Amino acid sequence: MTLKTATDSKILVWDAPVRTFHWLLVLSFTGAYLSAESETWRLFHVTLGYTMGGLIAFRLVWGVLGTRYARFASFVRGPSAVRGYVKGLMSGRPTHYMGHNPAGAVAIVLMLVVGTAIVGSGYAVYNELGGDWLGEVHELVGNAMVLLVAVHIAGVVVASRLHRENLPRAMITGIKQGKPSDGIARAWWSVALALLLAVAAFWFVQWRDAPQGLEEAQSSSAAQ
């Protein structure tokens, strides 16, 4: 928890791996959700679903080994802290946190849990490991994620307004206003680059035979 003062300066808060993970997850879930009902785009949907799984696995590791504000220990708090923050939010005077606030932390943890459920149920459906009920579960958790994302975005908008800071921009640049001692020392671009290359390599392997797969999907759709 950090109070903003007139002597604050620009400091690095969000490291490059956290920002890269965040926007890749946004891209992957959005693409997978929009392509969910199309047989033609099934390979695209599955590829982005597996990407989500890999990204979540990375975030769990980085949440333990990462920089100060990336670690779960720095922002996951108990119910009393969450209630206190929400109460302050409702009154228009929420406590300012340099990293994730307690309410945002709840949304992040829930999105990781629901994201894991999406990937697991999607894998089971794709590999025909169960009955039609798995498809219903997959759709249900997908819609639950949409709801969580909507709540998260609303919270970001409200917090940005009340704290007078652009939180979406901070997740792009990694920069916030604060005391120099509150910043992190390194952005860890090497880890972010490794994550990007791993995702790109996976997409390349998945799409290497894409024309044939898409042709088969289109033929199947036409036959139906």
C-alpha positions as CSV (number, residue, x, y, z in Angstrom):
1,M,0.0,0.0,0.0
2,T,1.4,3.4,-1.0
3,L,0.0,6.9,-0.7
4,K,0.6,9.2,-3.6
5,T,2.4,12.5,-2.9
6,A,3.4,15.6,-4.7
7,T,7.0,14.3,-4.8
8,D,6.2,11.1,-6.7
9,S,8.1,10.4,-9.9
10,K,7.8,7.9,-12.7
11,I,8.8,4.4,-11.6
12,L,8.7,0.9,-13.1
13,V,6.0,-1.2,-11.5
14,W,4.9,-3.9,-14.0
15,D,7.7,-6.0,-15.5
16,A,7.8,-7.0,-19.1
17,P,6.7,-10.6,-18.6
18,V,3.6,-9.6,-16.6
19,R,2.6,-7.1,-19.4
20,T,3.4,-9.6,-22.2
21,F,1.3,-12.3,-20.4
22,H,-1.6,-9.9,-19.9
23,W,-2.0,-8.8,-23.5
24,L,-1.3,-12.3,-24.9
25,L,-4.0,-13.7,-22.6
26,V,-6.4,-10.9,-23.8
27,L,-5.6,-11.8,-27.4
28,S,-5.9,-15.5,-26.9
29,F,-9.2,-15.5,-25.0
30,T,-10.8,-13.0,-27.3
31,G,-9.9,-14.9,-30.4
32,A,-10.9,-18.3,-28.9
33,Y,-14.2,-17.0,-27.7
34,L,-15.1,-15.4,-31.0
35,S,-14.2,-18.5,-33.0
36,A,-15.9,-21.0,-30.6
37,E,-19.0,-21.6,-32.8
38,S,-17.2,-22.1,-36.1
39,E,-16.0,-25.5,-37.4
40,T,-14.0,-23.7,-40.0
41,W,-11.9,-21.9,-37.4
42,R,-11.6,-24.9,-35.1
43,L,-7.8,-25.2,-35.4
44,F,-7.6,-21.4,-34.6
45,H,-9.8,-21.9,-31.6
46,V,-7.9,-24.9,-30.3
47,T,-4.5,-23.2,-30.8
48,L,-5.5,-20.2,-28.8
49,G,-7.0,-22.4,-26.1
50,Y,-3.8,-24.3,-25.7
51,T,-2.0,-20.9,-25.7
52,M,-4.1,-19.8,-22.8
53,G,-3.1,-22.9,-20.9
54,G,0.6,-22.2,-21.5
55,L,0.2,-18.6,-20.5
56,I,-1.6,-19.5,-17.2
57,A,1.1,-22.0,-16.4
58,F,3.8,-19.3,-17.0
59,R,1.9,-16.8,-14.8
60,L,1.7,-19.3,-11.9
61,V,5.5,-19.8,-12.0
62,W,6.1,-16.1,-12.4
63,G,3.8,-15.4,-9.6
64,V,6.3,-17.1,-7.3
65,L,9.6,-16.3,-9.0
66,G,8.8,-12.9,-10.6
67,T,9.5,-9.3,-9.5
68,R,7.9,-7.6,-6.5
69,Y,4.5,-6.7,-7.9
70,A,4.2,-9.9,-10.0
71,R,4.4,-12.2,-7.0
72,F,1.1,-13.4,-5.6
73,A,2.4,-12.9,-2.1
74,S,2.5,-9.1,-2.8
75,F,-1.2,-8.7,-3.7
76,V,-3.3,-11.7,-2.7
77,R,-4.9,-10.7,0.6
78,G,-7.5,-11.9,3.0
79,P,-11.3,-11.2,3.0
80,S,-10.9,-8.3,5.5
81,A,-8.6,-6.4,3.2
82,V,-10.9,-7.0,0.2
83,R,-13.9,-5.7,2.2
84,G,-12.0,-2.7,3.4
85,Y,-10.9,-1.8,-0.1
86,V,-14.4,-2.3,-1.6
87,K,-15.9,-0.2,1.2
88,G,-13.4,2.6,0.4
89,L,-14.2,2.3,-3.3
90,M,-17.9,2.7,-2.6
91,S,-17.3,5.8,-0.5
92,G,-15.1,7.3,-3.2
93,R,-11.9,7.1,-1.1
94,P,-10.2,3.8,-1.8
95,T,-6.7,3.1,-0.4
96,H,-4.1,3.4,-3.2
97,Y,-1.9,0.3,-3.9
98,M,1.1,0.5,-6.1
99,G,0.5,-3.0,-7.3
100,H,-2.8,-4.9,-7.7
101,N,-5.4,-3.7,-5.1
102,P,-7.2,-6.4,-3.0
103,A,-10.4,-6.4,-5.2
104,G,-8.3,-6.6,-8.4
105,A,-6.4,-9.5,-6.9
106,V,-9.6,-11.5,-6.4
107,A,-10.5,-10.9,-10.0
108,I,-7.1,-12.1,-11.2
109,V,-7.1,-15.3,-9.1
110,L,-10.7,-16.1,-10.3
111,M,-9.7,-15.5,-13.9
112,L,-6.7,-17.8,-13.5
113,V,-8.9,-20.5,-12.0
114,V,-11.7,-20.1,-14.6
115,G,-9.1,-20.0,-17.4
116,T,-7.7,-23.3,-16.2
117,A,-11.2,-24.7,-16.2
118,I,-11.7,-23.5,-19.8
119,V,-8.5,-25.1,-21.0
120,G,-9.2,-28.4,-19.2
121,S,-12.8,-28.7,-20.4
122,G,-11.8,-27.6,-23.9
123,Y,-9.0,-30.3,-24.0
124,A,-11.5,-32.9,-22.9
125,V,-14.1,-31.9,-25.5
126,Y,-11.5,-31.7,-28.3
127,N,-10.2,-35.2,-27.5
128,E,-13.7,-36.6,-26.8
129,L,-13.0,-37.7,-23.3
130,G,-16.5,-37.3,-22.1
131,G,-20.1,-36.8,-23.1
132,D,-22.0,-33.7,-24.4
133,W,-22.1,-32.4,-20.8
134,L,-18.4,-31.4,-21.2
135,G,-19.3,-29.1,-24.0
136,E,-21.9,-27.4,-21.8
137,V,-19.3,-27.0,-19.1
138,H,-16.8,-25.5,-21.5
139,E,-19.4,-23.0,-22.7
140,L,-20.4,-22.2,-19.2
141,V,-16.9,-21.4,-17.9
142,G,-16.2,-19.5,-21.1
143,N,-19.2,-17.2,-20.4
144,A,-18.1,-17.0,-16.8
145,M,-14.8,-15.6,-18.0
146,V,-16.6,-13.0,-20.1
147,L,-18.4,-11.9,-16.9
148,L,-15.2,-11.7,-14.9
149,V,-13.5,-9.7,-17.6
150,A,-16.4,-7.3,-17.7
151,V,-16.2,-6.8,-13.9
152,H,-12.4,-6.5,-14.1
153,I,-12.7,-3.8,-16.8
154,A,-15.3,-1.9,-14.8
155,G,-13.1,-2.0,-11.7
156,V,-10.1,-0.7,-13.7
157,V,-12.2,2.2,-15.0
158,V,-13.5,3.1,-11.6
159,A,-10.1,2.7,-9.9
160,S,-8.4,4.8,-12.6
161,R,-10.8,7.6,-12.1
162,L,-10.7,7.6,-8.3
163,H,-6.9,7.3,-8.1
164,R,-6.4,9.7,-11.0
165,E,-4.0,7.3,-12.8
166,N,-4.3,5.5,-16.1
167,L,-4.2,1.8,-15.2
168,P,-4.5,0.5,-18.8
169,R,-1.6,2.6,-19.9
170,A,0.4,1.4,-16.9
171,M,-0.1,-2.2,-18.1
172,I,1.3,-1.2,-21.5
173,T,4.3,0.9,-20.3
174,G,4.8,-0.6,-16.9
175,I,5.2,2.9,-15.5
176,K,3.3,4.5,-12.5
177,Q,3.8,7.5,-10.3
178,G,5.4,6.7,-7.0
179,K,8.5,6.9,-4.8
180,P,11.7,5.7,-6.3
181,S,12.0,3.1,-3.6
182,D,8.7,1.6,-4.6
183,G,9.8,0.8,-8.1
184,I,11.3,-2.5,-9.4
185,A,14.9,-2.5,-10.7
186,R,14.6,-4.6,-13.9
187,A,11.9,-5.1,-16.5
188,W,13.2,-8.6,-17.4
189,W,12.7,-8.2,-21.2
190,S,14.7,-11.4,-21.7
191,V,11.9,-13.4,-20.0
192,A,9.2,-11.5,-22.0
193,L,11.0,-12.2,-25.2
194,A,11.4,-15.9,-24.3
195,L,7.6,-16.0,-23.7
196,L,6.8,-14.4,-27.0
197,L,9.2,-16.7,-28.9
198,A,7.6,-19.8,-27.2
199,V,4.1,-18.7,-28.2
200,A,5.2,-17.9,-31.7
201,A,6.9,-21.3,-32.0
202,F,3.8,-23.1,-30.8
203,W,1.6,-21.2,-33.2
204,F,4.0,-22.1,-36.1
205,V,3.9,-25.8,-35.2
206,Q,0.1,-25.7,-34.9
207,W,-0.4,-23.9,-38.2
208,R,2.2,-25.6,-40.2
209,D,-0.5,-28.0,-41.6
210,A,-3.3,-25.4,-41.3
211,P,-4.3,-25.3,-45.0
212,Q,-5.1,-29.0,-45.0
213,G,-6.9,-28.8,-41.7
214,L,-8.9,-25.8,-42.8
215,E,-9.9,-27.5,-46.0
216,E,-11.1,-30.6,-44.1
217,A,-13.1,-28.4,-41.7
218,Q,-14.7,-26.5,-44.6
219,S,-15.6,-29.7,-46.4
220,S,-17.2,-31.0,-43.2
221,S,-19.2,-27.8,-42.7
222,A,-20.4,-28.0,-46.4
223,A,-21.4,-31.7,-45.9
224,Q,-23.4,-30.8,-42.8
